Amino acid sequence: MTSLRKIAELAGVSRMTVSRALNNHPHVRPEMAERIRELAEICHYRPNRLTQSLFSGKSQTIGCVVPSLDSTYFDRILNGVVETAYAQSYQVMIIQTHQNMQLVRAALQAFVDRRVDGVLLAHAMMFDVPSRSLLELRSNGISALSIDASSMHGMVDAVRTDEKGQAQLAVDHLYQQGHRRIACLMPKGDHRQSSMRTLALRDALERRQLPADALLEVNAHNPLEAMPWGEWMRALFAFVPTPTAVICFNDEFAAPLLREMVLAGLHVPQDVSVLGFGNLCYGPFLVPALTTVEQHPEKIGQLAVERLLEIIEQAADPMEEDRPHKAHALLVPPTLIERESCMPPPKHKVVLPWAR
C-alpha cells in the first residue's frame, strides 16, 4: 500500500509538504503541488481519513437518520443530501430506524462513537427525540438539524416542507374549481406528519369557510399493501353531504383509491375529483393522471446539508461559541402539479354504483 512517505520519497520532499499539497495548502509552489498530486494519482494513494480526523478534529462525515429507506419521500430527500454533501467533500452515513425510538437513540450514539461532524435527523413519530440524546450530540461537538416536522424541543434548526402552505394550495385549487364539499383521507396513528397535515387541511378548509368534518382516518402504514380500499372509498361517500372531491395524505393513498373508484364504476374526475401530495413518479401514468402537490424533497435535502455545514462552521468559530442560538425552521414552498384527476364538481346527481 502506497504511503505518504513513499510519495515524499518519489517527489524528493518532506511528508509535510506532501500533506500540504494534497490539502491544497497555499504555501506549496503550484508546480510542486501539481507534481505531488500526479504522483499520488499514479500510485493510487488515498489519504487516511481516520488519521486526518485525529489531527483536524473533523471526520468530513454527516450522519443521517431516516424512518425508512422504503419511503419515496425520504429517498428523494436522501438524493439531495448525498449529492450536496459529496459536492462539499463530505461522506454520508445513513441509518434507518423504522420509527422506533430505541433505534433512533442507538443511531445517535453510533454517530457520537463515529465522531461525525453533524447529524440530519428525521424520525416521523409524534413524540420528540429525548433532549438527553440531543444534549449528548452537542456535548460531543456534533451539530444537528431536523429534516421533518419534529420540534426537537426547540433545540435544533429544521428544513422541511411547508405543511400549511401545501394544504392551502390543495384546498384553494379545489375551491377555485367550485368544490364546496371536500373529504380528506389520512393515516391514523403516531405519525407526526399525518397529524400536522390533518390540522393544516382543517385550517385551510376553515379559512375558506368550508366544513372540515369529512375526515376519514385509516390504519394504513403502508398504503401500497393489501388494504380495504373499497370499504374506505364507501366510507368517504357516506359523509353527508356527499363529497365532490377527496384530498389524500399522499400519492400512495391517492393511487389505490383512484383505482378502487374506477373499478367501482365511478368516473374520475367527472363524478369526483382526487388530489394527492408528493408528485410520485407514477402519478402522470395513472388514468386519469393524478393532480398532486410537489413538496421538493430533493431541495429539502440540499438546503438541509447547506444549513448544517453553516452550523458546523459557526460552531468551530470561537466568537460564536457562547452566543445563544434560537432554533428556526426553513420551509420549502410547495408547487401544485395540475393533471387530469380534478375538475369542477359535477352538475349531475352522482349515483353511487354500490347503492343502485
C-alpha positions in Angstrom: 0.0 0.0 0.0 1.4 3.4 -1.0 2.1 5.7 2.0 2.7 9.4 2.4 6.3 8.6 3.0 6.6 6.8 -0.4 5.1 9.8 -2.2 7.5 12.1 -0.4 10.5 10.0 -1.4 9.4 10.0 -5.1 8.9 13.7 -5.1 12.1 14.4 -3.1 10.2 16.5 -0.5 9.1 16.1 3.1 6.0 14.3 4.2 4.7 17.7 5.5 5.0 19.1 2.0 3.1 16.2 0.5 0.4 16.6 3.1 0.1 20.3 2.4 0.0 19.8 -1.4 -2.8 17.2 -1.2 -4.8 19.5 1.0 -4.3 22.5 -1.3 -2.2 24.5 1.1 -1.1 27.9 -0.4 2.5 27.6 0.9 3.4 24.9 -1.6 4.6 26.0 -5.0 2.0 25.3 -7.7 4.3 23.3 -9.9 5.4 21.1 -6.9 1.8 20.7 -5.8 0.9 19.5 -9.2 3.8 17.1 -9.3 2.8 15.6 -5.9 -0.8 15.2 -7.0 0.3 13.4 -10.2 2.5 11.0 -8.2 -0.4 10.3 -5.8 -2.7 9.6 -8.7 -0.1 7.3 -10.4 0.5 5.4 -7.1 -3.3 5.2 -6.3 -2.6 7.0 -3.0 -5.6 7.8 -0.8 -5.3 9.8 2.4 -6.2 8.0 5.6 -9.4 9.8 6.7 -9.2 8.5 10.2 -5.7 9.9 10.7 -6.8 13.2 9.1 -9.7 13.4 11.5 -7.5 12.9 14.5 -5.4 15.9 13.5 -8.2 18.2 12.2 -10.9 17.2 14.6 -13.3 16.8 11.7 -14.4 13.5 10.1 -15.9 15.0 6.9 -18.9 12.8 7.6 -22.6 13.6 8.1 -24.9 11.2 9.9 -28.5 10.9 8.6 -31.4 9.3 10.5 -34.5 8.4 8.4 -37.5 6.4 9.5 -37.4 4.2 6.3 -35.5 3.7 3.1 -38.6 2.4 1.5 -40.3 5.8 1.6 -40.1 7.6 -1.7 -40.3 11.0 0.1 -37.2 10.3 2.3 -35.5 8.5 -0.6 -35.7 11.8 -2.6 -34.5 13.8 0.4 -31.5 11.5 0.7 -30.7 12.1 -3.0 -30.5 15.8 -2.3 -28.5 15.1 0.9 -25.9 12.8 -0.7 -25.4 14.9 -3.8 -24.9 18.1 -1.9 -22.7 16.5 0.8 -20.4 14.8 -1.8 -20.1 18.1 -3.7 -18.6 19.5 -0.4 -16.3 16.5 0.1 -18.5 15.0 2.9 -19.4 11.4 3.2 -22.9 10.4 4.4 -23.7 7.7 6.9 -27.4 6.7 6.8 -29.3 4.7 9.4 -33.0 3.8 9.1 -34.9 3.5 12.4 -38.4 2.2 11.4 -40.0 4.8 13.6 -38.5 3.1 16.7 -37.2 5.5 19.3 -34.8 2.9 20.7 -33.2 2.6 17.3 -33.1 6.4 17.0 -31.2 6.7 20.2 -28.9 3.9 19.1 -28.3 5.6 15.8 -27.4 8.9 17.5 -25.0 7.0 19.8 -23.4 5.4 16.8 -22.8 8.8 15.3 -21.2 10.0 18.5 -19.0 6.9 18.5 -18.0 7.6 14.9 -17.4 11.2 15.6 -19.4 12.5 12.7 -19.4 16.3 12.2 -23.1 16.8 12.0 -26.4 14.9 12.0 -29.6 15.3 9.9 -32.5 13.8 11.8 -36.0 12.6 10.8 -37.9 10.1 12.9 -41.6 10.9 11.9 -43.0 10.0 15.3 -45.4 12.1 17.3 -43.0 12.5 20.3 -39.7 14.2 20.1 -36.2 12.7 20.4 -35.2 12.8 24.1 -33.4 16.1 24.9 -30.7 14.0 26.6 -29.7 12.5 23.2 -29.6 15.9 21.6 -27.5 17.3 24.5 -25.1 14.3 24.1 -24.6 15.3 20.5 -23.9 18.9 21.5 -21.6 18.0 24.3 -19.5 16.0 21.8 -19.3 18.9 19.4 -21.8 17.4 16.9 -24.2 19.8 15.2 -27.7 18.6 14.4 -30.6 19.7 12.2 -34.1 18.3 11.7 -35.5 17.4 8.3 -39.0 16.6 9.2 -41.8 18.0 11.3 -40.2 17.2 14.7 -39.7 20.2 17.0 -36.7 18.6 18.8 -37.6 20.6 21.9 -36.7 23.8 20.0 -33.0 22.9 20.3 -32.1 22.5 16.6 -32.9 24.2 13.3 -35.1 22.5 10.8 -35.6 22.4 7.0 -38.9 20.8 5.9 -41.9 21.0 3.7 -44.4 23.8 4.3 -47.4 21.8 5.6 -49.7 24.8 6.0 -48.7 26.1 2.6 -49.3 22.9 0.7 -52.6 22.3 2.5 -53.8 25.8 1.5 -52.6 25.2 -2.1 -54.6 22.0 -2.4 -57.8 23.4 -0.8 -57.6 26.6 -2.8 -57.2 24.7 -6.1 -60.4 22.7 -5.5 -62.2 25.7 -4.1 -61.5 27.8 -7.2 -62.8 24.9 -9.3 -66.1 25.2 -7.4 -65.8 22.4 -4.8 -67.6 23.1 -1.5 -67.6 19.6 0.0 -64.1 18.2 0.3 -63.2 15.0 2.1 -59.8 14.1 3.4 -58.2 10.6 3.7 -55.5 10.5 6.3 -53.5 7.7 8.1 -54.2 7.1 11.8 -51.6 6.6 14.4 -48.4 8.1 15.8 -47.2 9.8 12.6 -46.4 13.4 13.2 -46.5 14.4 9.6 -50.0 13.0 9.1 -51.2 14.8 12.3 -49.7 18.1 11.1 -51.2 17.7 7.6 -54.6 16.9 9.0 -54.5 20.0 11.2 -53.3 22.1 8.2 -56.1 20.8 6.0 -58.7 21.5 8.6 -57.3 25.1 8.9 -57.2 25.5 5.2 -60.9 24.4 4.8 -62.0 26.7 7.6 -60.1 29.6 6.0 -62.4 29.1 3.0 -65.4 28.7 5.4 -65.9 25.1 4.3 -66.9 22.2 6.6 -63.9 20.2 7.9 -65.9 17.2 9.2 -65.4 14.9 6.3 -62.2 13.4 7.6 -61.5 9.7 7.4 -58.5 8.4 9.3 -57.5 4.8 8.5 -54.9 2.3 9.7 -52.6 2.2 6.7 -48.9 2.4 7.5 -48.0 1.1 4.0 -50.9 2.0 1.7 -49.5 0.1 -1.2 -50.0 -3.2 0.6 -53.4 -5.0 0.5 -55.9 -2.7 2.3 -59.7 -2.5 2.4 -59.8 0.3 -0.2 -63.3 -0.5 -1.2 -64.5 -0.2 2.3 -62.7 3.1 2.8 -64.0 4.5 -0.5 -67.6 3.8 0.5 -66.9 5.4 3.9 -65.8 8.6 2.2 -69.0 8.7 0.2 -71.1 8.1 3.3 -70.4 11.6 4.6 -73.4 13.9 4.2 -73.5 15.9 2.0 -71.6 13.7 -0.4 -68.0 15.0 -1.1 -67.3 16.1 -4.7 -63.5 15.9 -4.1 -61.1 13.9 -2.0 -57.7 15.1 -0.8 -55.4 12.2 0.1 -52.5 12.2 2.6 -50.1 11.5 -0.3 -50.0 10.0 -3.8 -49.5 6.5 -2.3 -53.0 6.9 -0.8 -54.5 8.6 -3.9 -53.4 5.9 -6.4 -55.1 2.9 -4.9 -58.2 5.0 -4.0 -58.4 6.2 -7.6 -58.1 2.7 -8.9 -60.9 1.5 -6.5 -63.2 4.3 -7.7 -62.7 3.4 -11.3 -63.2 -0.4 -10.6 -66.4 0.5 -8.8 -67.8 2.3 -11.8 -67.2 5.9 -10.8 -65.8 8.4 -13.3 -62.8 10.4 -12.1 -62.9 13.4 -12.3 -66.4 13.7 -13.8 -68.1 12.2 -10.7 -65.4 13.1 -8.1 -62.0 14.8 -8.1 -58.9 13.3 -6.4 -55.8 15.1 -5.3 -52.6 13.9 -3.6 -49.3 15.1 -2.2 -45.8 14.0 -3.2 -45.7 14.0 -7.0 -44.5 10.4 -7.2 -43.1 9.2 -10.5 -46.1 7.1 -11.4 -48.6 9.9 -11.0 -48.6 11.0 -14.7 -49.2 7.5 -15.8 -52.3 6.8 -13.8 -55.7 7.0 -15.6 -56.6 9.8 -15.1 -53.2 11.4 -14.4 -53.0 12.4 -10.8 -53.1 16.1 -9.7 -50.7 16.5 -6.8 -48.6 18.9 -4.7 -44.9 18.7 -5.3 -43.0 19.0 -2.0 -39.5 19.3 -3.5 -37.8 16.8 -1.1 -34.5 16.9 -3.1 -34.4 20.7 -2.4 -35.1 20.0 1.3 -32.1 17.6 1.3 -29.9 20.1 -0.4 -30.8 23.1 1.9 -30.5 20.8 4.9 -26.9 19.9 4.1 -26.0 23.5 3.3 -27.5 24.8 6.5 -25.9 22.0 8.6 -22.5 22.8 7.2 -23.1 26.5 8.1 -23.9 25.4 11.7 -20.8 23.2 11.8 -18.6 26.2 10.7 -20.3 28.5 13.2 -19.7 26.0 16.0 -16.0 26.0 15.1 -15.8 29.8 15.4 -14.7 30.8 19.0 -16.6 34.1 18.5 -19.9 32.1 18.1 -19.3 29.6 20.9 -21.1 31.4 23.7 -23.6 33.2 21.6 -27.2 32.0 22.3 -28.9 30.3 19.3 -32.6 30.3 18.7 -33.7 27.4 16.5 -35.7 28.3 13.5 -37.3 26.4 10.6 -36.8 26.9 6.9 -39.9 25.9 5.0 -39.6 24.8 1.4 -42.6 26.2 -0.7 -44.7 23.6 -2.5 -45.9 23.6 -6.1 -49.2 22.5 -7.5 -48.9 20.0 -10.4 -52.2 20.1 -12.3 -53.1 17.0 -14.3 -56.4 15.2 -15.1 -57.9 14.0 -11.8 -59.5 17.3 -10.8 -62.2 19.3 -12.5 -65.2 21.4 -11.4 -67.8 19.5 -9.4 -70.5 17.6 -11.4 -73.7 19.3 -12.2 -75.5 16.0 -12.4 -76.5 13.8 -9.4 -73.9 11.2 -8.9 -75.4 7.8 -8.5 -73.1 5.6 -6.4 -72.7 2.2 -8.1 -73.0 0.2 -4.8 -76.2 2.0 -3.9 -78.1 1.1 -7.2 
